[in-house]
Amino acid sequence: MIYLIVRKYKSQYSENYRIEKWAKTIKEANKFLSAITLLEDDDEYVMHFIVPAQENPALILTDEVAHGC
Protein backbone atom coordinates (compact mmCIF):
# COMPACT_ATOMS: atom_id res chain seq x y z
CA MET A 1 0.00 0.00 0.00
CA ILE A 2 1.11 3.57 -0.64
CA TYR A 3 0.86 6.20 2.12
CA LEU A 4 0.76 9.94 1.47
CA ILE A 5 2.14 12.53 3.86
CA VAL A 6 -0.20 15.48 3.39
CA ARG A 7 0.54 19.06 4.42
CA LYS A 8 -2.44 21.16 5.47
CA TYR A 9 -2.05 24.93 5.63
CA LYS A 10 -4.89 26.78 7.28
CA SER A 11 -4.93 30.46 8.13
CA GLN A 12 -7.69 32.91 8.84
CA TYR A 13 -8.03 33.58 5.10
CA SER A 14 -7.29 30.32 3.29
CA GLU A 15 -6.87 26.58 3.54
CA ASN A 16 -4.96 24.29 1.18
CA TYR A 17 -3.49 20.81 1.02
CA ARG A 18 -0.52 19.33 -0.80
CA ILE A 19 1.28 16.02 -0.86
CA GLU A 20 4.71 16.43 0.73
CA LYS A 21 5.96 12.87 0.35
CA TRP A 22 4.82 9.31 -0.25
CA ALA A 23 5.96 6.03 1.28
CA LYS A 24 5.49 2.33 0.65
CA THR A 25 5.13 1.33 4.31
CA ILE A 26 3.52 2.91 7.36
CA LYS A 27 6.88 2.70 9.17
CA GLU A 28 8.56 4.71 6.42
CA ALA A 29 5.65 7.19 6.37
CA ASN A 30 5.98 7.74 10.13
CA LYS A 31 9.71 8.44 9.74
CA PHE A 32 9.00 11.03 7.03
CA LEU A 33 6.22 12.56 9.12
CA SER A 34 8.52 12.91 12.13
CA ALA A 35 11.27 14.54 10.07
CA ILE A 36 8.92 16.92 8.27
CA THR A 37 7.24 17.94 11.52
CA LEU A 38 10.60 18.74 13.12
CA LEU A 39 11.67 20.85 10.14
CA GLU A 40 8.41 22.81 9.81
CA ASP A 41 8.75 26.45 10.87
CA ASP A 42 5.11 27.50 10.78
CA ASP A 43 3.52 25.33 13.49
CA GLU A 44 0.63 27.73 14.00
CA TYR A 45 -0.84 27.29 10.51
CA VAL A 46 0.60 23.99 9.25
CA MET A 47 -0.29 20.41 10.09
CA HIS A 48 0.96 17.15 8.53
CA PHE A 49 -0.80 13.81 8.53
CA ILE A 50 -0.64 10.37 6.87
CA VAL A 51 -3.35 9.17 4.51
CA PRO A 52 -3.48 5.75 2.84
CA ALA A 53 -3.66 6.24 -0.93
CA GLN A 54 -6.75 4.82 -2.58
CA GLU A 55 -5.84 2.92 -5.71
CA ASN A 56 -8.55 3.58 -8.26
CA PRO A 57 -8.42 1.29 -11.34
CA ALA A 58 -10.41 3.87 -13.30
CA LEU A 59 -7.42 6.21 -13.10
CA ILE A 60 -4.91 3.75 -14.56
CA LEU A 61 -3.86 4.68 -18.09
CA THR A 62 -4.22 1.66 -20.34
CA ASP A 63 -2.35 1.01 -23.62
CA GLU A 64 -5.57 1.46 -25.59
CA VAL A 65 -6.15 4.92 -24.14
CA ALA A 66 -2.50 5.96 -24.38
CA HIS A 67 -2.23 5.00 -28.06
CA GLY A 68 -5.75 6.06 -29.08
CA CYS A 69 -6.78 2.56 -30.30
NORDAPE-V147668 format. One record per residue. N is the residue number from 1. RES is the residue in one letter. SS is DSSP state (hx for helix, st for strand, lp for the rest). OMEGA is omega in degrees with one decimal (none if undefined). Layout:
BEGIN
<<N/RES/SS/OMEGA> <N/RES/SS/OMEGA>>
END
This chain:
BEGIN
<<1/M/lp/177.5> <2/I/lp/177.4> <3/Y/st/179.3> <4/L/st/172.2> <5/I/st/-173.8> <6/V/st/176.3> <7/R/st/177.3> <8/K/st/175.1> <9/Y/st/180.0> <10/K/st/174.8> <11/S/lp/179.2> <12/Q/lp/-172.5> <13/Y/lp/-176.3> <14/S/lp/177.2> <15/E/st/176.0> <16/N/st/-177.5> <17/Y/st/171.8> <18/R/st/178.0> <19/I/st/179.7> <20/E/st/-172.2> <21/K/st/172.5> <22/W/st/-178.6> <23/A/st/-179.6> <24/K/lp/179.4> <25/T/lp/178.6> <26/I/hx/178.1> <27/K/hx/178.2> <28/E/hx/178.7> <29/A/hx/178.2> <30/N/hx/177.4> <31/K/hx/178.2> <32/F/hx/-179.9> <33/L/hx/178.3> <34/S/hx/-178.8> <35/A/hx/-179.4> <36/I/hx/-179.6> <37/T/hx/178.2> <38/L/hx/-176.7> <39/L/hx/-176.0> <40/E/lp/-179.9> <41/D/lp/-169.8> <42/D/lp/-176.2> <43/D/lp/-176.3> <44/E/lp/-174.3> <45/Y/lp/-172.6> <46/V/st/176.2> <47/M/st/176.3> <48/H/st/176.3> <49/F/st/-178.0> <50/I/st/178.6> <51/V/st/173.9> <52/P/st/-179.8> <53/A/lp/177.0> <54/Q/lp/178.0> <55/E/lp/-177.1> <56/N/lp/-178.0> <57/P/hx/179.5> <58/A/hx/-177.9> <59/L/hx/179.6> <60/I/lp/179.9> <61/L/lp/-179.5> <62/T/lp/178.0> <63/D/hx/-178.6> <64/E/hx/-179.9> <65/V/hx/-176.7> <66/A/hx/-175.6> <67/H/hx/176.5> <68/G/lp/-179.8> <69/C/lp/none>>
END
